[in-house]
């Protein structure tokens, strides 16, 4: 399977679980996390290609997000940082 698909699928699961756990709508999540409503919808539809680091950081900073989900998001952020560093090293 494609790495991006797996990462997106993980984000989708994390968001769905968080919405169920907190019993909130995507509108409320958008206001709480300051992530655009469109972005949340794309993640939930699993059509969001490569999430931006800022989006991942906002998800990571959500209150009441369980530790396993935080760890998963943290790993995605670290991958993004490593990828950016490799690109900068080439220049």
MARDOKOL-726686 format. One line per field, with one value per residue: residue number from 1; residue in one letter; z, x, y of N, C-alpha, C, O in turn. Coordinates in nm, 4 decimals. Example, Ala and Ser with C-alpha at 12.3 -4.5 7.8 and 13.67 -1.06 7.14 Angstrom:
2
seq: c(1,2)
type: c(A,S)
nzz: c(0.7800,0.7080)
nxx: c(1.3190,1.2850)
nyy: c(-0.5690,-0.2250)
cazz: c(0.7800,0.7140)
caxx: c(1.2300,1.3670)
cayy: c(-0.4500,-0.1060)
czz: c(0.7800,0.7870)
cxx: c(1.3200,1.2900)
cyy: c(-0.3300,0.0030)
ozz: c(0.8465,0.8039)
oxx: c(1.4236,1.3409)
oyy: c(-0.3319,0.1138)
***
This chain:
91
seq: c(1,2,3,4,5,6,7,8,9,10,11,12,13,14,15,16,17,18,19,20,21,22,23,24,25,26,27,28,29,30,31,32,33,34,35,36,37,38,39,40,41,42,43,44,45,46,47,48,49,50,51,52,53,54,55,56,57,58,59,60,61,62,63,64,65,66,67,68,69,70,71,72,73,74,75,76,77,78,79,80,81,82,83,84,85,86,87,88,89,90,91)
type: c(X,X,X,X,X,X,X,X,X,X,X,X,X,X,X,X,X,X,X,X,X,X,X,X,X,X,X,X,X,X,X,X,X,X,X,X,X,X,X,X,X,X,X,X,X,X,X,X,X,X,X,X,X,X,X,X,X,X,X,X,X,X,X,X,X,X,X,X,X,X,X,X,X,X,X,X,X,X,X,X,X,X,X,X,X,X,X,X,X,X,X)
nzz: c(0.0000,-0.0464,0.1168,0.1794,0.1692,0.3874,0.5990,0.5761,0.6249,0.8900,1.0062,0.9492,1.1058,1.3612,1.3811,1.3570,1.5840,1.7829,1.7473,1.8125,2.0767,2.2101,2.1502,1.9496,1.6775,1.3391,1.2859,1.5385,1.6120,1.4210,1.5009,1.7563,1.7093,1.5190,1.2571,0.9160,0.8059,0.5607,0.5347,0.7430,0.6548,0.4195,0.5281,0.6697,0.4603,0.3492,0.1371,0.1449,0.0455,0.1257,0.4373,0.5742,0.7774,0.9731,1.0054,1.1098,1.3500,1.4776,1.5158,1.6854,1.9121,2.0214,2.2908,2.5190,2.3449,2.2902,2.4070,2.2288,1.9798,1.9736,1.9626,1.7122,1.5424,1.6104,1.5059,1.2330,1.2017,1.2599,1.0441,0.8361,0.9023,0.8771,0.6066,0.4957,0.5842,0.4404,0.1824,0.1999,0.2412,-0.0050,-0.1585)
nxx: c(0.0833,0.0312,0.2318,0.1357,-0.1394,-0.1766,-0.0918,-0.2839,-0.5119,-0.4690,-0.4828,-0.7472,-0.8798,-0.7953,-0.9128,-1.1877,-1.2237,-1.1653,-1.3712,-1.5932,-1.5309,-1.5253,-1.7734,-1.8506,-1.9122,-1.7864,-1.7716,-1.7444,-1.5007,-1.3386,-1.3464,-1.2353,-0.9783,-0.8744,-0.8431,-0.9126,-1.2467,-1.2835,-1.0452,-1.0639,-1.2852,-1.1761,-0.9803,-1.1402,-1.2795,-1.0800,-0.9352,-0.7340,-0.4295,-0.1367,-0.0864,-0.0238,0.2484,0.1746,-0.0972,-0.0854,0.0454,-0.1476,-0.3453,-0.2066,-0.1917,-0.4436,-0.6708,-0.7249,-0.6620,-0.5749,-0.2795,-0.1614,-0.2540,-0.1439,0.1243,0.1391,0.0768,0.2873,0.5018,0.4454,0.4849,0.7583,0.8620,0.7969,0.9602,1.2169,1.2156,1.2014,1.4459,1.6243,1.5732,1.6593,1.9290,2.0142,2.0123)
nyy: c(-0.1201,0.2304,0.4720,0.7292,0.6876,0.5162,0.6830,0.8865,0.7409,0.6734,0.9290,0.9862,0.7921,0.8726,1.1279,1.0621,0.8996,1.0860,1.2726,1.1139,1.0425,1.2913,1.3752,1.5672,1.7971,1.8387,2.1059,2.2249,2.1143,2.2317,2.4994,2.4783,2.3733,2.5382,2.4617,2.4596,2.4044,2.2769,2.1336,1.9483,1.8049,1.6934,1.5262,1.3462,1.2310,1.0986,1.1992,1.3692,1.4568,1.5125,1.6096,1.9327,2.0455,2.2303,2.1771,1.9185,1.9769,2.1318,1.9399,1.7713,1.9260,1.9197,1.9177,1.6516,1.4459,1.1127,0.9348,0.7490,0.8314,1.0859,1.0192,0.8953,1.1116,1.2780,1.1319,1.1563,1.4315,1.4491,1.3022,1.4738,1.6926,1.5787,1.5200,1.7771,1.8760,1.7153,1.8020,2.0662,2.0224,1.9344,2.1569)
cazz: c(0.0000,-0.0528,0.2494,0.1996,0.1979,0.5252,0.6878,0.5690,0.6904,1.0330,1.0444,0.9438,1.2247,1.4784,1.3863,1.3845,1.7249,1.8657,1.7373,1.8910,2.2174,2.2635,2.1111,1.8875,1.5323,1.2733,1.2995,1.6701,1.6046,1.3403,1.5838,1.8681,1.6647,1.4210,1.1289,0.8265,0.7939,0.4377,0.5619,0.8255,0.5673,0.3308,0.6064,0.6998,0.3352,0.3112,0.0079,0.1758,0.0022,0.2197,0.5310,0.6067,0.9130,1.0624,1.0328,1.2014,1.4807,1.5395,1.5610,1.7989,2.0283,2.0689,2.4276,2.5381,2.2440,2.3656,2.3875,2.1083,1.8651,1.9763,1.9177,1.5673,1.4793,1.6332,1.4075,1.1024,1.2044,1.2511,0.9063,0.7547,0.9330,0.8172,0.4614,0.4658,0.6061,0.3278,0.0664,0.2218,0.2283,-0.1468,-0.2204)
caxx: c(0.0000,0.0984,0.2565,0.0449,-0.2726,-0.1746,-0.0871,-0.4139,-0.6071,-0.4460,-0.5388,-0.8927,-0.9207,-0.7707,-1.0168,-1.3181,-1.2255,-1.1693,-1.5064,-1.6815,-1.4926,-1.5638,-1.9123,-1.8574,-1.9266,-1.6653,-1.7706,-1.6882,-1.3593,-1.2734,-1.3312,-1.1462,-0.8417,-0.8381,-0.8161,-1.0240,-1.3509,-1.2560,-0.9349,-1.1178,-1.3697,-1.0888,-0.9180,-1.2426,-1.3129,-0.9558,-0.8921,-0.6339,-0.3047,-0.0249,-0.1195,0.0815,0.3022,0.0952,-0.2210,-0.0495,0.0748,-0.2745,-0.4083,-0.1278,-0.2183,-0.5812,-0.6907,-0.7897,-0.6234,-0.5052,-0.1347,-0.1258,-0.2807,-0.0430,0.2497,0.1259,0.0862,0.4245,0.5858,0.4213,0.5510,0.9024,0.8907,0.7921,1.0791,1.3322,1.2045,1.2372,1.5907,1.6938,1.5574,1.7460,2.0672,2.0428,2.0265)
cayy: c(0.0000,0.3586,0.5303,0.8429,0.6347,0.4651,0.7989,0.9528,0.6528,0.6910,1.0587,0.9726,0.7166,0.9563,1.2316,1.0003,0.8590,1.2064,1.3289,1.0273,1.0525,1.4220,1.3987,1.6998,1.8024,1.8867,2.2522,2.2552,2.0782,2.3341,2.6192,2.4480,2.3460,2.6400,2.3987,2.4898,2.3031,2.2031,2.0421,1.8397,1.7221,1.6167,1.4196,1.2462,1.1625,1.0320,1.2500,1.4713,1.3948,1.5233,1.7172,2.0279,2.0320,2.3145,2.1034,1.8099,2.0353,2.1706,1.8163,1.7221,2.0115,1.9071,1.8708,1.5213,1.3479,1.0083,0.9315,0.6731,0.9181,1.1924,0.9590,0.8760,1.2442,1.3245,1.0627,1.2188,1.5630,1.4260,1.2617,1.5964,1.7717,1.5114,1.5358,1.9158,1.8914,1.6521,1.8901,2.1810,1.9790,1.9194,2.2901)
czz: c(0.0000,0.0867,0.2792,0.2349,0.3422,0.6245,0.6920,0.6396,0.8423,1.0820,1.0471,1.0691,1.3516,1.4923,1.4195,1.5312,1.8169,1.8643,1.8183,2.0399,2.2808,2.2297,2.0525,1.7367,1.4705,1.2788,1.4321,1.6717,1.5271,1.4222,1.6955,1.8233,1.5693,1.2908,1.0414,0.8169,0.6706,0.4594,0.6427,0.7411,0.4745,0.4048,0.6334,0.5758,0.2827,0.1715,0.0247,0.1488,0.1079,0.3137,0.5586,0.7508,1.0126,1.1009,1.1319,1.3419,1.5522,1.5906,1.6856,1.9265,2.0782,2.2132,2.4238,2.4262,2.3142,2.3219,2.2625,1.9827,1.8579,1.9238,1.7662,1.4946,1.4941,1.5331,1.2687,1.0932,1.1880,1.1107,0.8151,0.7766,0.8689,0.6659,0.4204,0.4828,0.4916,0.2044,0.0802,0.2041,0.0818,-0.2132,-0.1888)
cxx: c(0.0870,0.1128,0.1596,-0.0950,-0.2797,-0.1746,-0.2218,-0.5201,-0.5925,-0.5047,-0.6911,-0.9444,-0.9055,-0.8804,-1.1537,-1.3294,-1.2369,-1.3096,-1.6060,-1.6569,-1.5414,-1.7081,-1.9300,-1.8708,-1.7965,-1.6571,-1.7073,-1.5396,-1.2808,-1.2485,-1.2305,-1.0004,-0.7868,-0.7872,-0.9373,-1.1200,-1.3270,-1.1471,-0.9829,-1.2031,-1.2841,-1.0220,-1.0188,-1.2866,-1.1940,-0.9105,-0.7856,-0.4970,-0.1956,-0.0536,0.0018,0.1252,0.2196,-0.0361,-0.1943,-0.0216,-0.0526,-0.3499,-0.3376,-0.1612,-0.3617,-0.5843,-0.7549,-0.7630,-0.5422,-0.3595,-0.0917,-0.1449,-0.1786,0.0902,0.2500,0.1425,0.2272,0.5204,0.5682,0.4897,0.7020,0.9440,0.8932,0.9179,1.2040,1.3328,1.2457,1.3871,1.6695,1.6861,1.6498,1.8933,2.1081,2.0714,2.1575)
cyy: c(0.1254,0.4175,0.6443,0.7956,0.5856,0.5808,0.8695,0.8704,0.6628,0.8230,1.0534,0.9007,0.7998,1.0611,1.1734,0.9588,0.9796,1.2678,1.2461,1.0443,1.1820,1.4589,1.5391,1.6875,1.8514,2.0390,2.2933,2.2249,2.1834,2.4606,2.5965,2.4373,2.4519,2.5787,2.4265,2.3717,2.2151,2.0980,1.9229,1.7466,1.6358,1.5018,1.3093,1.1688,1.0833,1.0745,1.3590,1.4114,1.3981,1.6396,1.8061,2.0082,2.1122,2.2445,1.9913,1.8628,2.0789,2.0486,1.7626,1.7992,2.0066,1.8578,1.7331,1.4214,1.2401,0.9957,0.8556,0.7575,1.0319,1.1398,0.9396,1.0097,1.3001,1.2598,1.1224,1.3553,1.5461,1.3835,1.3833,1.6799,1.7102,1.5298,1.6767,1.9391,1.8299,1.7403,2.0105,2.1438,1.9650,2.0530,2.3475)
ozz: c(0.0424,0.1661,0.3903,0.3195,0.4116,0.7229,0.7991,0.7063,0.9148,1.1869,1.1361,1.1306,1.4388,1.6009,1.5009,1.5947,1.9166,1.9682,1.8850,2.1187,2.3927,2.2750,2.0990,1.6775,1.5406,1.2765,1.4368,1.7269,1.5648,1.4133,1.7261,1.8912,1.5418,1.2233,1.0873,0.8196,0.6753,0.4080,0.6138,0.7540,0.4527,0.3504,0.6213,0.5862,0.1844,0.0970,-0.0697,0.2227,0.1718,0.2733,0.5653,0.8349,1.1247,1.2157,1.2264,1.4409,1.6740,1.6970,1.7790,2.0360,2.1686,2.2515,2.3326,2.4142,2.3899,2.2136,2.1971,1.8914,1.7498,1.8492,1.7002,1.3956,1.4019,1.4814,1.1947,0.9893,1.1121,1.0629,0.7281,0.6812,0.8130,0.6053,0.3215,0.4055,0.4495,0.1299,-0.0175,0.1571,0.0487,-0.3113,-0.2318)
oxx: c(0.2025,0.0188,0.1076,-0.1619,-0.3783,-0.2485,-0.2687,-0.6080,-0.6919,-0.5688,-0.7551,-1.0416,-0.9923,-0.9346,-1.2272,-1.4325,-1.3091,-1.3604,-1.6933,-1.7504,-1.5928,-1.7589,-2.0121,-1.8446,-1.7075,-1.5476,-1.6261,-1.4610,-1.1691,-1.1418,-1.1499,-0.9101,-0.6669,-0.7008,-1.0512,-1.0793,-1.3475,-1.1565,-0.9463,-1.1948,-1.3152,-1.0086,-0.9862,-1.3268,-1.2054,-0.8540,-0.7525,-0.4529,-0.1666,-0.0459,0.1152,0.0489,0.1968,-0.0799,-0.2706,-0.0604,-0.0638,-0.4115,-0.4018,-0.1589,-0.3980,-0.5096,-0.8319,-0.8346,-0.4504,-0.3216,0.0049,-0.0623,-0.1330,0.1599,0.3507,0.2152,0.2802,0.6102,0.6655,0.5456,0.7657,1.0499,0.9794,0.9756,1.2870,1.4376,1.3170,1.4482,1.7709,1.7835,1.7119,1.9729,2.2254,2.1453,2.1882)
oyy: c(0.1230,0.4142,0.6550,0.8550,0.6107,0.5780,0.9081,0.9250,0.6609,0.8279,1.1093,0.9445,0.7978,1.0813,1.2292,0.9806,0.9762,1.3099,1.3016,1.0587,1.1816,1.5615,1.6181,1.5828,1.8995,2.0951,2.3857,2.3018,2.2191,2.5212,2.6844,2.4862,2.4549,2.6347,2.4180,2.2556,2.0938,1.9865,1.8090,1.6245,1.5186,1.3921,1.1912,1.0529,1.0101,0.9945,1.4307,1.3234,1.2969,1.7556,1.7586,1.9606,2.0668,2.2523,1.9712,1.8009,2.0644,2.0536,1.7146,1.7430,2.0820,1.7678,1.7031,1.3219,1.2716,1.0403,0.8947,0.7552,1.0690,1.2086,0.9651,1.0180,1.3621,1.3263,1.1375,1.3904,1.6192,1.4242,1.3954,1.7320,1.7819,1.5522,1.6942,2.0128,1.8857,1.7516,2.0524,2.2251,1.9823,2.0608,2.4588)
***
